[in-house]
Amino acid sequence: MGRSLRLPYFGIDRDGTKGGVTLAAASGARECLNTYFTEQQTPGLRLGLRCDRVLAHCRSRYQEIALYETETYGRLLTLDDAVMTTEGDEFVYHEMLVHPALVMCPEPARVLVVGGGDGGAVREVLRHQAVRQVVLAELDEQVVQLSRTFLPSIAGCMGDPRVQVRIGDGLEYLAAAEDGSFDVILVDSPDPVGPAAGLFGAAFYQQAARVLAPEGVLAAQTESPFLHGDLIAGVQKALRRSFQHVGLYWAVIPTYPGAMWTFSIARQVPLQRTVERGGDLCLRYWSPEIHRAAFVLPPFVAALAKGDGCSDG
Protein backbone atom coordinates (compact mmCIF):
# COMPACT_ATOMS: atom_id res chain seq x y z
CA MET A 1 0.00 0.00 0.00
CA GLY A 2 2.90 2.32 0.77
CA ARG A 3 0.99 5.49 1.76
CA SER A 4 1.19 7.33 5.07
CA LEU A 5 -2.21 7.10 6.72
CA ARG A 6 -3.65 8.58 9.87
CA LEU A 7 -4.62 5.64 12.03
CA PRO A 8 -7.80 5.55 14.13
CA TYR A 9 -7.82 7.31 17.48
CA PHE A 10 -5.56 5.68 20.04
CA GLY A 11 -6.42 6.28 23.66
CA ILE A 12 -3.53 6.71 26.11
CA ASP A 13 0.16 6.56 25.38
CA ARG A 14 3.14 6.06 27.69
CA ASP A 15 2.96 9.49 29.34
CA GLY A 16 -0.84 9.42 29.75
CA THR A 17 -1.70 12.00 27.11
CA LYS A 18 -4.33 11.55 24.44
CA GLY A 19 -3.24 11.55 20.85
CA GLY A 20 -2.95 9.80 17.52
CA VAL A 21 -0.31 7.71 15.82
CA THR A 22 0.84 8.18 12.24
CA LEU A 23 2.47 5.17 10.60
CA ALA A 24 3.26 4.08 7.06
CA ALA A 25 0.67 1.60 5.79
CA ALA A 26 3.32 -0.48 4.05
CA SER A 27 3.47 -4.24 3.62
CA GLY A 28 5.34 -4.75 6.89
CA ALA A 29 3.85 -4.31 10.37
CA ARG A 30 4.72 -1.18 12.35
CA GLU A 31 5.23 -1.06 16.09
CA CYS A 32 2.95 1.07 18.27
CA LEU A 33 4.11 0.06 21.73
CA ASN A 34 2.12 1.24 24.76
CA THR A 35 -0.73 2.68 22.72
CA TYR A 36 -4.36 1.64 22.86
CA PHE A 37 -6.91 1.08 20.15
CA THR A 38 -10.10 2.59 21.56
CA GLU A 39 -13.59 1.79 20.34
CA GLN A 40 -16.29 4.24 21.38
CA GLN A 41 -18.98 1.58 21.78
CA THR A 42 -21.63 4.02 23.03
CA PRO A 43 -21.42 7.69 24.08
CA GLY A 44 -20.69 6.50 27.60
CA LEU A 45 -18.73 3.30 26.98
CA ARG A 46 -15.28 2.62 25.56
CA LEU A 47 -13.22 -0.50 24.99
CA GLY A 48 -9.43 -0.12 24.99
CA LEU A 49 -6.96 -2.74 23.80
CA ARG A 50 -3.22 -2.21 24.06
CA CYS A 51 -1.58 -2.77 20.68
CA ASP A 52 1.92 -3.92 19.85
CA ARG A 53 1.76 -3.54 16.07
CA VAL A 54 -0.39 -2.24 13.25
CA LEU A 55 -0.58 -5.03 10.68
CA ALA A 56 -2.64 -3.31 7.99
CA HIS A 57 -4.73 -0.18 7.55
CA CYS A 58 -6.66 0.99 4.50
CA ARG A 59 -9.92 2.47 3.32
CA SER A 60 -11.95 0.32 0.98
CA ARG A 61 -14.84 1.47 -1.15
CA TYR A 62 -17.15 0.95 1.82
CA GLN A 63 -15.24 1.39 5.08
CA GLU A 64 -11.99 1.81 6.97
CA ILE A 65 -10.29 -1.52 7.67
CA ALA A 66 -7.50 -2.05 10.19
CA LEU A 67 -5.72 -5.02 11.73
CA TYR A 68 -3.68 -4.84 14.91
CA GLU A 69 -1.63 -7.13 17.11
CA THR A 70 -2.99 -6.71 20.65
CA GLU A 71 -1.48 -7.76 23.92
CA THR A 72 -4.59 -9.45 25.35
CA TYR A 73 -6.60 -10.91 22.45
CA GLY A 74 -4.06 -11.47 19.69
CA ARG A 75 -4.87 -10.13 16.26
CA LEU A 76 -7.77 -7.70 15.98
CA LEU A 77 -9.85 -6.76 12.93
CA THR A 78 -11.76 -3.47 13.01
CA LEU A 79 -14.15 -1.85 10.54
CA ASP A 80 -14.73 1.87 10.88
CA ASP A 81 -13.02 1.78 14.29
CA ALA A 82 -15.37 -0.93 15.63
CA VAL A 83 -14.15 -4.34 16.78
CA MET A 84 -15.26 -7.07 14.39
CA THR A 85 -13.23 -10.02 15.64
CA THR A 86 -10.17 -10.97 17.67
CA GLU A 87 -8.18 -14.17 17.73
CA GLY A 88 -8.73 -14.41 21.49
CA ASP A 89 -12.54 -14.58 21.63
CA GLU A 90 -13.77 -15.11 18.05
CA PHE A 91 -14.40 -18.80 18.67
CA VAL A 92 -17.29 -17.96 21.01
CA TYR A 93 -19.06 -15.80 18.46
CA HIS A 94 -18.51 -18.03 15.44
CA GLU A 95 -19.36 -21.29 17.20
CA MET A 96 -22.55 -19.85 18.66
CA LEU A 97 -23.67 -18.26 15.40
CA VAL A 98 -23.14 -21.45 13.39
CA HIS A 99 -23.64 -24.65 15.37
CA PRO A 100 -27.09 -24.12 16.92
CA ALA A 101 -28.52 -23.71 13.43
CA LEU A 102 -26.60 -26.54 11.80
CA VAL A 103 -27.39 -29.13 14.45
CA MET A 104 -31.09 -28.26 14.20
CA CYS A 105 -31.11 -28.77 10.44
CA PRO A 106 -31.53 -32.47 9.55
CA GLU A 107 -29.31 -32.22 6.45
CA PRO A 108 -27.35 -28.93 6.28
CA ALA A 109 -25.91 -29.51 2.82
CA ARG A 110 -26.27 -25.97 1.42
CA VAL A 111 -25.32 -23.04 3.64
CA LEU A 112 -25.40 -19.31 2.92
CA VAL A 113 -23.32 -16.95 5.05
CA VAL A 114 -24.30 -13.28 4.61
CA GLY A 115 -21.44 -11.06 5.69
CA GLY A 116 -18.67 -12.74 7.62
CA GLY A 117 -15.78 -11.80 5.36
CA ASP A 118 -13.30 -12.76 8.09
CA GLY A 119 -14.12 -16.41 7.34
CA GLY A 120 -14.81 -17.60 10.88
CA ALA A 121 -18.40 -18.66 10.21
CA VAL A 122 -17.29 -20.53 7.08
CA ARG A 123 -14.66 -22.38 9.12
CA GLU A 124 -17.27 -23.54 11.62
CA VAL A 125 -19.77 -24.56 8.92
CA LEU A 126 -17.17 -26.81 7.30
CA ARG A 127 -16.82 -28.84 10.50
CA HIS A 128 -20.12 -30.53 9.58
CA GLN A 129 -19.67 -33.49 7.26
CA ALA A 130 -23.09 -33.05 5.65
CA VAL A 131 -22.10 -29.67 4.18
CA ARG A 132 -21.59 -29.81 0.41
CA GLN A 133 -21.70 -26.10 -0.45
CA VAL A 134 -21.02 -22.85 1.44
CA VAL A 135 -21.72 -19.52 -0.24
CA LEU A 136 -20.18 -16.47 1.41
CA ALA A 137 -21.98 -13.30 0.30
CA GLU A 138 -19.70 -10.48 1.45
CA LEU A 139 -19.96 -6.84 0.40
CA ASP A 140 -16.31 -5.83 0.81
CA GLU A 141 -13.68 -7.86 -1.04
CA GLN A 142 -10.85 -6.21 0.89
CA VAL A 143 -12.15 -7.62 4.17
CA VAL A 144 -11.85 -11.11 2.68
CA GLN A 145 -8.39 -10.49 1.27
CA LEU A 146 -6.96 -8.94 4.42
CA SER A 147 -8.47 -11.62 6.63
CA ARG A 148 -6.94 -14.38 4.51
CA THR A 149 -3.56 -12.64 4.76
CA PHE A 150 -3.48 -11.65 8.42
CA LEU A 151 -6.01 -13.96 10.15
CA PRO A 152 -5.17 -17.45 8.85
CA SER A 153 -6.52 -19.16 11.98
CA ILE A 154 -9.92 -17.62 11.22
CA ALA A 155 -9.98 -17.34 7.43
CA GLY A 156 -7.84 -20.36 6.59
CA CYS A 157 -10.74 -22.44 5.27
CA MET A 158 -11.78 -19.98 2.58
CA GLY A 159 -9.89 -21.95 -0.05
CA ASP A 160 -11.89 -25.12 0.56
CA PRO A 161 -13.45 -26.33 -2.73
CA ARG A 162 -16.90 -26.33 -1.13
CA VAL A 163 -16.69 -22.55 -0.54
CA GLN A 164 -17.92 -20.02 -3.08
CA VAL A 165 -17.19 -16.35 -2.33
CA ARG A 166 -19.67 -13.93 -3.88
CA ILE A 167 -18.64 -10.29 -3.55
CA GLY A 168 -21.64 -8.00 -3.51
CA ASP A 169 -24.72 -6.94 -1.58
CA GLY A 170 -26.15 -9.78 0.52
CA LEU A 171 -29.70 -8.48 0.10
CA GLU A 172 -29.36 -8.56 -3.66
CA TYR A 173 -27.86 -12.04 -3.62
CA LEU A 174 -30.70 -13.33 -1.48
CA ALA A 175 -33.35 -11.69 -3.67
CA ALA A 176 -31.93 -13.45 -6.73
CA ALA A 177 -31.63 -16.88 -5.10
CA GLU A 178 -34.12 -19.62 -6.00
CA ASP A 179 -36.86 -20.77 -3.63
CA GLY A 180 -35.67 -23.46 -1.22
CA SER A 181 -32.07 -23.26 -2.42
CA PHE A 182 -30.41 -23.23 1.03
CA ASP A 183 -30.75 -25.36 4.14
CA VAL A 184 -29.19 -22.83 6.53
CA ILE A 185 -28.76 -19.05 6.32
CA LEU A 186 -26.34 -17.39 8.74
CA VAL A 187 -26.35 -13.60 9.04
CA ASP A 188 -22.87 -12.62 10.19
CA SER A 189 -23.37 -8.90 9.84
CA PRO A 190 -21.70 -5.87 11.44
CA ASP A 191 -23.75 -3.40 13.46
CA PRO A 192 -27.03 -2.27 11.83
CA VAL A 193 -25.71 0.91 10.25
CA GLY A 194 -25.01 1.79 6.64
CA PRO A 195 -25.27 -1.09 4.14
CA ALA A 196 -25.76 -3.63 6.95
CA ALA A 197 -28.98 -2.01 8.22
CA GLY A 198 -31.10 -3.91 5.70
CA LEU A 199 -29.93 -7.24 7.11
CA PHE A 200 -32.02 -6.58 10.24
CA GLY A 201 -35.31 -5.80 8.49
CA ALA A 202 -38.56 -7.60 7.73
CA ALA A 203 -37.95 -7.54 3.95
CA PHE A 204 -34.69 -9.44 4.37
CA TYR A 205 -36.30 -12.07 6.60
CA GLN A 206 -39.13 -12.51 4.13
CA GLN A 207 -36.62 -13.29 1.40
CA ALA A 208 -34.72 -15.62 3.71
CA ALA A 209 -37.88 -17.58 4.48
CA ARG A 210 -38.50 -18.00 0.76
CA VAL A 211 -34.96 -19.17 0.03
CA LEU A 212 -34.80 -21.68 2.90
CA ALA A 213 -35.77 -25.33 2.49
CA PRO A 214 -38.90 -26.46 4.42
CA GLU A 215 -36.84 -27.58 7.45
CA GLY A 216 -34.22 -24.89 7.02
CA VAL A 217 -32.87 -22.61 9.75
CA LEU A 218 -31.95 -18.93 9.88
CA ALA A 219 -29.57 -17.63 12.58
CA ALA A 220 -28.37 -14.05 12.97
CA GLN A 221 -26.35 -12.04 15.45
CA THR A 222 -28.59 -9.48 17.16
CA GLU A 223 -26.41 -7.41 19.48
CA SER A 224 -26.39 -6.87 23.25
CA PRO A 225 -29.50 -6.93 25.46
CA PHE A 226 -27.88 -4.33 27.71
CA LEU A 227 -27.36 -1.80 24.93
CA HIS A 228 -29.62 -2.76 22.02
CA GLY A 229 -32.82 -4.02 23.60
CA ASP A 230 -35.13 -2.28 21.16
CA LEU A 231 -33.25 -3.72 18.21
CA ILE A 232 -33.55 -7.28 19.59
CA ALA A 233 -37.26 -6.87 20.23
CA GLY A 234 -37.74 -5.45 16.74
CA VAL A 235 -35.88 -8.31 15.08
CA GLN A 236 -37.90 -10.88 16.99
CA LYS A 237 -41.14 -9.23 15.85
CA ALA A 238 -39.95 -8.99 12.25
CA LEU A 239 -38.92 -12.64 12.18
CA ARG A 240 -42.38 -13.73 13.35
CA ARG A 241 -43.90 -12.17 10.24
CA SER A 242 -42.10 -14.73 8.07
CA PHE A 243 -41.34 -17.71 10.35
CA GLN A 244 -43.57 -19.92 12.47
CA HIS A 245 -40.99 -20.52 15.21
CA VAL A 246 -38.58 -17.87 16.49
CA GLY A 247 -36.13 -17.99 19.37
CA LEU A 248 -33.30 -16.14 21.07
CA TYR A 249 -30.12 -17.42 22.69
CA TRP A 250 -26.96 -15.84 24.06
CA ALA A 251 -23.23 -16.09 24.73
CA VAL A 252 -20.50 -14.02 26.38
CA ILE A 253 -18.07 -12.24 24.03
CA PRO A 254 -15.70 -9.97 25.99
CA THR A 255 -14.76 -7.52 23.24
CA TYR A 256 -18.31 -6.84 22.03
CA PRO A 257 -20.39 -4.00 23.54
CA GLY A 258 -21.99 -5.17 26.76
CA ALA A 259 -20.21 -8.58 26.53
CA MET A 260 -23.54 -10.45 26.68
CA TRP A 261 -24.46 -11.08 23.03
CA THR A 262 -27.64 -12.44 21.50
CA PHE A 263 -28.46 -14.48 18.44
CA SER A 264 -31.90 -14.81 16.87
CA ILE A 265 -32.94 -18.09 15.26
CA ALA A 266 -35.99 -18.97 13.20
CA ARG A 267 -37.56 -21.71 11.08
CA GLN A 268 -40.97 -23.01 9.97
CA VAL A 269 -40.83 -26.16 12.12
CA PRO A 270 -40.21 -26.25 15.89
CA LEU A 271 -36.84 -25.19 17.25
CA GLN A 272 -34.77 -27.81 19.00
CA ARG A 273 -33.52 -26.36 22.26
CA THR A 274 -32.20 -29.76 23.31
CA VAL A 275 -29.97 -31.60 20.84
CA GLU A 276 -27.92 -34.78 20.86
CA ARG A 277 -25.94 -34.19 17.67
CA GLY A 278 -22.66 -32.33 17.61
CA GLY A 279 -20.93 -33.67 20.67
CA ASP A 280 -18.18 -35.12 18.48
CA LEU A 281 -17.24 -31.70 17.10
CA CYS A 282 -14.96 -31.10 20.13
CA LEU A 283 -15.34 -27.32 20.11
CA ARG A 284 -14.08 -24.72 22.54
CA TYR A 285 -17.44 -23.15 23.51
CA TRP A 286 -20.49 -24.77 21.91
CA SER A 287 -21.60 -28.20 23.10
CA PRO A 288 -25.00 -29.91 23.35
CA GLU A 289 -25.09 -28.80 27.00
CA ILE A 290 -24.22 -25.19 26.17
CA HIS A 291 -26.83 -25.31 23.38
CA ARG A 292 -29.54 -26.14 25.88
CA ALA A 293 -28.31 -23.60 28.43
CA ALA A 294 -28.00 -20.77 25.89
CA PHE A 295 -31.77 -20.78 25.32
CA VAL A 296 -32.37 -20.21 29.06
CA LEU A 297 -32.84 -16.45 29.19
CA PRO A 298 -32.74 -14.03 32.13
CA PRO A 299 -36.19 -12.45 32.55
CA PHE A 300 -35.15 -9.11 31.07
CA VAL A 301 -33.84 -10.87 27.94
CA ALA A 302 -36.88 -13.17 27.77
CA ALA A 303 -39.04 -10.02 27.56
CA LEU A 304 -37.07 -8.96 24.49
CA ALA A 305 -37.59 -12.38 22.93
CA LYS A 306 -41.33 -11.79 23.25
CA GLY A 307 -40.89 -8.57 21.30
CA ASP A 308 -41.18 -6.25 24.31
CA GLY A 309 -38.75 -3.42 23.71
CA CYS A 310 -36.79 -1.61 26.39
CA SER A 311 -34.69 1.50 26.52
CA ASP A 312 -31.12 0.88 25.43
CA GLY A 313 -28.47 1.44 28.04
C-alpha positions as CSV (number, residue, x, y, z in Angstrom):
1,M,0.0,0.0,0.0
2,G,2.9,2.3,0.8
3,R,1.0,5.5,1.8
4,S,1.2,7.3,5.1
5,L,-2.2,7.1,6.7
6,R,-3.7,8.6,9.9
7,L,-4.6,5.6,12.0
8,P,-7.8,5.6,14.1
9,Y,-7.8,7.3,17.5
10,F,-5.6,5.7,20.0
11,G,-6.4,6.3,23.7
12,I,-3.5,6.7,26.1
13,D,0.2,6.6,25.4
14,R,3.1,6.1,27.7
15,D,3.0,9.5,29.3
16,G,-0.8,9.4,29.7
17,T,-1.7,12.0,27.1
18,K,-4.3,11.5,24.4
19,G,-3.2,11.5,20.9
20,G,-3.0,9.8,17.5
21,V,-0.3,7.7,15.8
22,T,0.8,8.2,12.2
23,L,2.5,5.2,10.6
24,A,3.3,4.1,7.1
25,A,0.7,1.6,5.8
26,A,3.3,-0.5,4.1
27,S,3.5,-4.2,3.6
28,G,5.3,-4.8,6.9
29,A,3.9,-4.3,10.4
30,R,4.7,-1.2,12.4
31,E,5.2,-1.1,16.1
32,C,3.0,1.1,18.3
33,L,4.1,0.1,21.7
34,N,2.1,1.2,24.8
35,T,-0.7,2.7,22.7
36,Y,-4.4,1.6,22.9
37,F,-6.9,1.1,20.1
38,T,-10.1,2.6,21.6
39,E,-13.6,1.8,20.3
40,Q,-16.3,4.2,21.4
41,Q,-19.0,1.6,21.8
42,T,-21.6,4.0,23.0
43,P,-21.4,7.7,24.1
44,G,-20.7,6.5,27.6
45,L,-18.7,3.3,27.0
46,R,-15.3,2.6,25.6
47,L,-13.2,-0.5,25.0
48,G,-9.4,-0.1,25.0
49,L,-7.0,-2.7,23.8
50,R,-3.2,-2.2,24.1
51,C,-1.6,-2.8,20.7
52,D,1.9,-3.9,19.8
53,R,1.8,-3.5,16.1
54,V,-0.4,-2.2,13.3
55,L,-0.6,-5.0,10.7
56,A,-2.6,-3.3,8.0
57,H,-4.7,-0.2,7.6
58,C,-6.7,1.0,4.5
59,R,-9.9,2.5,3.3
60,S,-12.0,0.3,1.0
61,R,-14.8,1.5,-1.2
62,Y,-17.1,0.9,1.8
63,Q,-15.2,1.4,5.1
64,E,-12.0,1.8,7.0
65,I,-10.3,-1.5,7.7
66,A,-7.5,-2.1,10.2
67,L,-5.7,-5.0,11.7
68,Y,-3.7,-4.8,14.9
69,E,-1.6,-7.1,17.1
70,T,-3.0,-6.7,20.6
71,E,-1.5,-7.8,23.9
72,T,-4.6,-9.5,25.3
73,Y,-6.6,-10.9,22.5
74,G,-4.1,-11.5,19.7
75,R,-4.9,-10.1,16.3
76,L,-7.8,-7.7,16.0
77,L,-9.9,-6.8,12.9
78,T,-11.8,-3.5,13.0
79,L,-14.1,-1.9,10.5
80,D,-14.7,1.9,10.9
81,D,-13.0,1.8,14.3
82,A,-15.4,-0.9,15.6
83,V,-14.2,-4.3,16.8
84,M,-15.3,-7.1,14.4
85,T,-13.2,-10.0,15.6
86,T,-10.2,-11.0,17.7
87,E,-8.2,-14.2,17.7
88,G,-8.7,-14.4,21.5
89,D,-12.5,-14.6,21.6
90,E,-13.8,-15.1,18.1
91,F,-14.4,-18.8,18.7
92,V,-17.3,-18.0,21.0
93,Y,-19.1,-15.8,18.5
94,H,-18.5,-18.0,15.4
95,E,-19.4,-21.3,17.2
96,M,-22.5,-19.8,18.7
97,L,-23.7,-18.3,15.4
98,V,-23.1,-21.5,13.4
99,H,-23.6,-24.7,15.4
100,P,-27.1,-24.1,16.9
101,A,-28.5,-23.7,13.4
102,L,-26.6,-26.5,11.8
103,V,-27.4,-29.1,14.5
104,M,-31.1,-28.3,14.2
105,C,-31.1,-28.8,10.4
106,P,-31.5,-32.5,9.6
107,E,-29.3,-32.2,6.5
108,P,-27.3,-28.9,6.3
109,A,-25.9,-29.5,2.8
110,R,-26.3,-26.0,1.4
111,V,-25.3,-23.0,3.6
112,L,-25.4,-19.3,2.9
113,V,-23.3,-16.9,5.1
114,V,-24.3,-13.3,4.6
115,G,-21.4,-11.1,5.7
116,G,-18.7,-12.7,7.6
117,G,-15.8,-11.8,5.4
118,D,-13.3,-12.8,8.1
119,G,-14.1,-16.4,7.3
120,G,-14.8,-17.6,10.9
121,A,-18.4,-18.7,10.2
122,V,-17.3,-20.5,7.1
123,R,-14.7,-22.4,9.1
124,E,-17.3,-23.5,11.6
125,V,-19.8,-24.6,8.9
126,L,-17.2,-26.8,7.3
127,R,-16.8,-28.8,10.5
128,H,-20.1,-30.5,9.6
129,Q,-19.7,-33.5,7.3
130,A,-23.1,-33.0,5.6
131,V,-22.1,-29.7,4.2
132,R,-21.6,-29.8,0.4
133,Q,-21.7,-26.1,-0.4
134,V,-21.0,-22.9,1.4
135,V,-21.7,-19.5,-0.2
136,L,-20.2,-16.5,1.4
137,A,-22.0,-13.3,0.3
138,E,-19.7,-10.5,1.4
139,L,-20.0,-6.8,0.4
140,D,-16.3,-5.8,0.8
141,E,-13.7,-7.9,-1.0
142,Q,-10.8,-6.2,0.9
143,V,-12.2,-7.6,4.2
144,V,-11.9,-11.1,2.7
145,Q,-8.4,-10.5,1.3
146,L,-7.0,-8.9,4.4
147,S,-8.5,-11.6,6.6
148,R,-6.9,-14.4,4.5
149,T,-3.6,-12.6,4.8
150,F,-3.5,-11.7,8.4
151,L,-6.0,-14.0,10.1
152,P,-5.2,-17.4,8.8
153,S,-6.5,-19.2,12.0
154,I,-9.9,-17.6,11.2
155,A,-10.0,-17.3,7.4
156,G,-7.8,-20.4,6.6
157,C,-10.7,-22.4,5.3
158,M,-11.8,-20.0,2.6
159,G,-9.9,-22.0,0.0
160,D,-11.9,-25.1,0.6
161,P,-13.4,-26.3,-2.7
162,R,-16.9,-26.3,-1.1
163,V,-16.7,-22.6,-0.5
164,Q,-17.9,-20.0,-3.1
165,V,-17.2,-16.4,-2.3
166,R,-19.7,-13.9,-3.9
167,I,-18.6,-10.3,-3.5
168,G,-21.6,-8.0,-3.5
169,D,-24.7,-6.9,-1.6
170,G,-26.2,-9.8,0.5
171,L,-29.7,-8.5,0.1
172,E,-29.4,-8.6,-3.7
173,Y,-27.9,-12.0,-3.6
174,L,-30.7,-13.3,-1.5
175,A,-33.4,-11.7,-3.7
176,A,-31.9,-13.4,-6.7
177,A,-31.6,-16.9,-5.1
178,E,-34.1,-19.6,-6.0
179,D,-36.9,-20.8,-3.6
180,G,-35.7,-23.5,-1.2
181,S,-32.1,-23.3,-2.4
182,F,-30.4,-23.2,1.0
183,D,-30.8,-25.4,4.1
184,V,-29.2,-22.8,6.5
185,I,-28.8,-19.1,6.3
186,L,-26.3,-17.4,8.7
187,V,-26.4,-13.6,9.0
188,D,-22.9,-12.6,10.2
189,S,-23.4,-8.9,9.8
190,P,-21.7,-5.9,11.4
191,D,-23.7,-3.4,13.5
192,P,-27.0,-2.3,11.8
193,V,-25.7,0.9,10.2
194,G,-25.0,1.8,6.6
195,P,-25.3,-1.1,4.1
196,A,-25.8,-3.6,7.0
197,A,-29.0,-2.0,8.2
198,G,-31.1,-3.9,5.7
199,L,-29.9,-7.2,7.1
200,F,-32.0,-6.6,10.2
201,G,-35.3,-5.8,8.5
202,A,-38.6,-7.6,7.7
203,A,-37.9,-7.5,3.9
204,F,-34.7,-9.4,4.4
205,Y,-36.3,-12.1,6.6
206,Q,-39.1,-12.5,4.1
207,Q,-36.6,-13.3,1.4
208,A,-34.7,-15.6,3.7
209,A,-37.9,-17.6,4.5
210,R,-38.5,-18.0,0.8
211,V,-35.0,-19.2,0.0
212,L,-34.8,-21.7,2.9
213,A,-35.8,-25.3,2.5
214,P,-38.9,-26.5,4.4
215,E,-36.8,-27.6,7.5
216,G,-34.2,-24.9,7.0
217,V,-32.9,-22.6,9.7
218,L,-31.9,-18.9,9.9
219,A,-29.6,-17.6,12.6
220,A,-28.4,-14.0,13.0
221,Q,-26.3,-12.0,15.4
222,T,-28.6,-9.5,17.2
223,E,-26.4,-7.4,19.5
224,S,-26.4,-6.9,23.2
225,P,-29.5,-6.9,25.5
226,F,-27.9,-4.3,27.7
227,L,-27.4,-1.8,24.9
228,H,-29.6,-2.8,22.0
229,G,-32.8,-4.0,23.6
230,D,-35.1,-2.3,21.2
231,L,-33.3,-3.7,18.2
232,I,-33.5,-7.3,19.6
233,A,-37.3,-6.9,20.2
234,G,-37.7,-5.4,16.7
235,V,-35.9,-8.3,15.1
236,Q,-37.9,-10.9,17.0
237,K,-41.1,-9.2,15.8
238,A,-39.9,-9.0,12.2
239,L,-38.9,-12.6,12.2
240,R,-42.4,-13.7,13.3
241,R,-43.9,-12.2,10.2
242,S,-42.1,-14.7,8.1
243,F,-41.3,-17.7,10.3
244,Q,-43.6,-19.9,12.5
245,H,-41.0,-20.5,15.2
246,V,-38.6,-17.9,16.5
247,G,-36.1,-18.0,19.4
248,L,-33.3,-16.1,21.1
249,Y,-30.1,-17.4,22.7
250,W,-27.0,-15.8,24.1
251,A,-23.2,-16.1,24.7
252,V,-20.5,-14.0,26.4
253,I,-18.1,-12.2,24.0
254,P,-15.7,-10.0,26.0
255,T,-14.8,-7.5,23.2
256,Y,-18.3,-6.8,22.0
257,P,-20.4,-4.0,23.5
258,G,-22.0,-5.2,26.8
259,A,-20.2,-8.6,26.5
260,M,-23.5,-10.4,26.7
261,W,-24.5,-11.1,23.0
262,T,-27.6,-12.4,21.5
263,F,-28.5,-14.5,18.4
264,S,-31.9,-14.8,16.9
265,I,-32.9,-18.1,15.3
266,A,-36.0,-19.0,13.2
267,R,-37.6,-21.7,11.1
268,Q,-41.0,-23.0,10.0
269,V,-40.8,-26.2,12.1
270,P,-40.2,-26.3,15.9
271,L,-36.8,-25.2,17.2
272,Q,-34.8,-27.8,19.0
273,R,-33.5,-26.4,22.3
274,T,-32.2,-29.8,23.3
275,V,-30.0,-31.6,20.8
276,E,-27.9,-34.8,20.9
277,R,-25.9,-34.2,17.7
278,G,-22.7,-32.3,17.6
279,G,-20.9,-33.7,20.7
280,D,-18.2,-35.1,18.5
281,L,-17.2,-31.7,17.1
282,C,-15.0,-31.1,20.1
283,L,-15.3,-27.3,20.1
284,R,-14.1,-24.7,22.5
285,Y,-17.4,-23.2,23.5
286,W,-20.5,-24.8,21.9
287,S,-21.6,-28.2,23.1
288,P,-25.0,-29.9,23.4
289,E,-25.1,-28.8,27.0
290,I,-24.2,-25.2,26.2
291,H,-26.8,-25.3,23.4
292,R,-29.5,-26.1,25.9
293,A,-28.3,-23.6,28.4
294,A,-28.0,-20.8,25.9
295,F,-31.8,-20.8,25.3
296,V,-32.4,-20.2,29.1
297,L,-32.8,-16.4,29.2
298,P,-32.7,-14.0,32.1
299,P,-36.2,-12.4,32.5
300,F,-35.2,-9.1,31.1
301,V,-33.8,-10.9,27.9
302,A,-36.9,-13.2,27.8
303,A,-39.0,-10.0,27.6
304,L,-37.1,-9.0,24.5
305,A,-37.6,-12.4,22.9
306,K,-41.3,-11.8,23.2
307,G,-40.9,-8.6,21.3
308,D,-41.2,-6.3,24.3
309,G,-38.7,-3.4,23.7
310,C,-36.8,-1.6,26.4
311,S,-34.7,1.5,26.5
312,D,-31.1,0.9,25.4
313,G,-28.5,1.4,28.0
